[in-house]
Amino acid sequence: QEKAGLDAAIVTMISDVKAQQTKAMSGNTSSSYGVYFENRRYVLFKGLAYDPSGSDNFSISLDSPIQIINITFPGSMVVFQKGSGEVLNFTSGQNNLNLRSVSGDESSNLTLNRYGAIQKN
């Protein structure tokens, strides 16, 4: 059951991250888009940086018992550049996070490259 919950959370998160990248690449946008990660949720936002009071923020809470750990993205966020969709301020080694069950029995690492491709291990 934990594995199924973790797999579902990963699929949803990857879809949400890719949707933010697609918004940034859209020809009719004048903004960058990003994702801010916390232990029990992540927030989709518009702009160059996460603003907790941003009116365009959309928060997604993770179902228990899933949590995000070892977030290495600078500022716990990834931002996609308007137009190209590339990751702004990309730094190798600071481009992954781990989703795991609270029990620690199930986990998966997600790594994002400079072009927004996500690798799951």
N, C-alpha and C positions, 0 to 999 in steps of 0.2 A: 504494500500500500504506500509506503514512504517513497519507493522508487517511482511509482506512477505519479504521485503528487509532485515530486521533484521534476520529472520529465515534463509534466504539464506546465509547471512554472517556468522552465527553461524555454519551452516553445513559445509561450506567451511573451516572455521578456525579449527574446530574439526578434519576434514579430514587432513588438513595440519599438525597439531600438531601430530596426530597419525602416519603420514608418516615419520616425523622426528624421532619418537620413533622407528619405524620399521627399519629405516636406522641404528640407533644406535645398534639395536639388531642383525642386519645382521651378519652372521658368517664371511663375507669377508671384514668387515670394521675394521679400526684401529683407529677410532675416535668416539667421542661423537658428538651428534647433538642437536641443540636447536632452540628456537624461542624467538626473542626479540620483545617486544610489545611497541608500541607508540600510541598516541591518534588517529591517522588517518590511521595507517598501522601497519603491523607486518613483521618481517624479519626472514626467515629461514636461519640458518647458520650451519657451521661445526666447531667443536672444543669445548673447555671447556668454552669459553666466547665469547660474541658478539664483533666483530671487525668491525666498520663501513666501513673500507676499504677492508674487506675480499673479495677475488675474487670469493668465492663460495656462497656469500650471494644472496638470492632471496627475493625481496621485494614484498609484496602484499598490495596494497592500498585498503582501504575500500571505498565502494561506498557511496557517500553522500546520505542520511544524517546520516550514521552510524558512531559511534565513540567508542573507548575503553576508559573506565574510571576506576578509583579505582583499578589500577594494584598493587597487593600486593606482587608479586613475587620479591625476592631479585634482585636488579639490573634490574628490569622489564623484566627478562628473565627466561625461564625454560630450563634446559639442561638435556638430557637423557644420562645416563651412557652407554658407549660402552659395548656390551655383554648382560647385563641384561635389559637395557631399563628403569631402575628405575630412578626417578628424583634425580639428584645430589643435595646435600645440602638441602634436603626437610625440611621445617619448617611448622608445622601446624599453620594455621592462616595467613601464607604468601604464599597462594597457590590458589588465585583466581583473577578474573577480572570481569568487567561488560561491556557488550556491550549494547549500547542504541542508540535510535534515537536522533538526535539533539534536537528535540522538547521535549524530555523527556517522551513522552507518552508511548513508548514501551521500555522495557529493559529486559535483561536476565543476570543472574550471572552464570559464569562457574567456577567450583572448580575442581582442579586436585589433586588426591591423590598421595602418594609416588610411586605407581606402574604405574602411567600415566593414570589411569581411569579418565574420565571427567564426572562430574555431572552437569547438567543444571537445574537451578531453575529460 
